[in-house]
Amino acid sequence: MRAYRVAYDGRPYNGFQRQPDVPTVEGALLDALARLGAFDRDEGTPPGYAAAGRTDAGVSAVAQTVAFAAPDWLSPAAFNSELPADVRAWASAAVPDDFHATHDAAERRYTYHLYAPDADDELASAALSALRGEHDFHNLTPDDDGTVRTLSGSLSRDGPFLVVHLRAGGFCRQLVRRVVGLLSEIATGESPPSKVDRVLASDPLPGPAGVAPAAPYPLVMTGVSYPGVSFAADADAVESTRAVFADRRAERLASARVAGSVTDGLPDGE
């Protein structure tokens, strides 16, 4: 068994989990392995296959982790030879035969880049402090079960962005994005700080009073921890990954400048 760290730009994909007739990250991974002859496609997935998490449509990753019974020759660079440019394996580790990439993860880490130039960082920090620790987050997820989680997190300011860092052993569906949505509501004055207490109360929130998930595109899975597992980076694969994403960064920075030029070039409203 081997585990692989995988980075991807989630915006072109309909989430991680494979689905019929739409592009997904998992579909790209399995298609690449099949083309490489790493497993029999009739089996559906390689023996022992599992992934650390199922990111939503549009969500990206630095360290998504997949593990399966891989042939000895399947280095991250070899894996990349059949992967699309926006999905890159960059490190691997030998793991025990009973390793499970989902169940054996001790901690998952996400980072959300919230564009919030006018947010009150102190209000956001106080709200996040109240959300830390063990709580029943049933009002911040569509899940009915498994909603009690222990959440850690921090905030940092990077120019117009409020960067939200969240950690937990596991996350309910949409929990990260709804936490960010709640922080945004409070930091911008849309909702009072007391809304945190209402969200954490046992009574369900009615629809209009609920918390909508923040947009998926600024969210990145930044880490998954496995006790006793040490990943070795593949130098060629790391360089390939860095080059791909450097190009994408440059393209999008240029697009942002163009959009800014259009916005700044319009006449002021009367």
N, C-alpha and C positions, 0 to 999 in steps of 0.2 A: 504493500500500500504506500502511496505517496500523496502528500497534500501540496497544493499549489496556491500561491498568492496570485490573485488576478485583479488588475486594474481595468476600469472601463469608463467610457463616456456613456452615461445612461440615456441621454436625450434622444438618440435615434431608435431606442428600443422600448417595447411594451412591457417593461419590467424584467426581472431576472428569470423568473420561472417560465419554462417553455410552455407555449400555447400553440394550438393549430393555426396556421395561416397568417401569423403575425411574427415580426422579428423580435426575438428575446435574446438576452445574453446567454442564458443556459442553452438555448437552441444553437447559438453560434459555437459554444464550447463543444457540445455533443457532435455537431456536424463536423467540426475540425477533427475530433478524435476518430470519427468514423472514416473520414478521408485518409487519415494517417494509418488506418488499420489497427488502431489501439484497442478496439473492441468490436464485437459483432453487432451491427446496427439492429438486427432482429431481436436482440436482448433488451432493447430500449435504452438502458444505461450500462456503463461498465460495472463489474462486480464491486460492491461496497460503496458505490457512488453516493455522495451527499454534499450539500453546500452549507456554508455557515448561516446564510440568511437569504430571504427572498425580497430583494429591494423592489420598491414600487416603480412604475413606469416613470422614466425621466431621472431617476436617482442614480448617481455615479458611485464609483468605489475606487479606493486605493488598494485595499487589502481584503477583498472578498476571498473566501477560501473554499476550494473544492478538493475532495479527496476521493480516491478510487484505486483499484488494483491496476497500476500502470506498468507498462513494460519498462525495463531498465533504461532503454535508450531515450525515453521521453523527457528530455530536458525542457525547461521553460522556453528556450530558444526554438527547439524542435516543435513544441506546441504552437508557438507563434507563427510558424511557417504556413499554417493552414487557417489561422484566425484572421478576422477582419482587423484593420489597423486600429480601430477604436476599442478593441478588446485585447489585452496583453497579459500573458503570464510572465512573472518576473522573478519568482523565487519558488523553491520547493523544499520539502523535508520528508525524510523517511518516517513513517508512522506505523504503529502496531496494526496487525491484521484486523483487530476489533475497533479501530479508531472510527469515530463518526463525527464528521465535520460540523454537524448541527448540535448534537447532544453533548459533545465534549468541549464546546466553547465555554470558557469561564467568564469572559467579558466581551462585549461588543461596544465599539465606539463610533459615534457619528458626529459630524461637524456640519452645521448649517450656517451659510453665509447670508444673513438677513440684511437686505438693503434697507437701512433705517437711519438716514442722516439726521432726522429730527426726533429720534427716540430719546427718552429719558433713561439713561443707562442705570441709574440708581434704582428706579422703579423696576426695571427688568431684573436687576440683580436680586432685589428683595423678593420678587415673585419666584425666581428660580430657587432661592434659598428655602422658601416654603414648600417647594415641590420635591426637594431632595429627601432622601430616606425612603423608607418603606411606606407605600400608600396603595390604596385601591384606586387605580386610574380608570375605572369603568366609564367615567364621563369624558375620557380622552381617547377612546378607541371604539371601533364598531364591534370588537370582540365581546362575547358574552362570558367566556371563561378565561382563566389565567390572567386576570387583570391586576392582581397584586404583584407589584414589582418594587425593587429597590433601585432608586435612581440617584446617580451622581452627576455633577455637571459644573460648568464654569462659563463665564462670559469674557470676551475680550473685544476691544474696539479697534478696528482697522479702517481708518478713514470713514467713509459713509456706511461701512458695514459693521453690524453688530454680529460677532461670530459666536455662535452657541455650540458649546462642546458638551455632549451628553454621553454617559456611560451606564451600562447595566449588564447583568448576566444575560438578559434577553429582553426584547421589546414587543409589546402588543402591536397589532396592526395600527399604523398611522400615529403611534404614540409620539414619536419624535416630532413629526410635523404638527401635531396638535399642541404639543408643549410650546413649540416655537410660535404657533398661532396665538396662544394665550399670552405669551410674553410680549408679542407685538401689540396685542390689544391693550395691554396694561401700559406698556412703555410709550405708546402714542396717545394715551388718554381716552381711547375708545371705550375701555372698560375700567372700573375702579379696581384698586389692588385687592379689595375684598372678594373679587371674583375667584381668586385662587381657593379660598376657603369653601366657596360654594361648589367649585369643581371637585374638590376632594371630599365633599359630603357624600353620605350614603344614598341620598335621593337622586334619581336620574334628572338630568337637565332636559327640559323640553327643547324641541328643535330650534326655535328662534333664539333661545338663550344659550345654546351649545357653542362649542368652539370648533370652527372649521379648520381643516388641516392647511398649513402653509403650502405654497407651491412646491412641487418635488424637485425642480431643477437645481436649486442651490444646495441640495443635501448630498453629502458624501459619506459613505461608509469608510471610515479612516483606520479601523483596526479591529482585529479579532484575536483574542489571547487563548492559547492552549497550554496548560501547564506541562512542562517537560518536553515541549516540541520546539526545536530550533530550526528556523528557516534559513537556507543558504541562498543568497541572491545570485542570480545568473548575470554576470557582467554584461554580456551581449544583449540579453533581454531587457535589462535595466536601461541600457543606452537606447535601445529601440523604443521603449516606452517613453522615456524622457523626450526623445526627438518628436514622437507623434504628438504628445500633449503640448510640447513647446510650440509646435506649428499651430495647433488648435487655439492655444492661448493667444498667439499673435493675430490669427484671423478674427477672433472674437473681440480683441481689443480694438482692432481696426473697425469692426462693425459698430462698436460702441461709440467710437469717435465720429463715424459717419452719422449715426443717429443723433449724436450731440450737435453736430453741425446743422442738421435739419431743424432740430428744436431751437437752437440759438438763432438761426436765420429767419425764423418766423416773426412777423410783427407782433408787438404787444397787443393784447385785447383791450378793447375800449370799455 
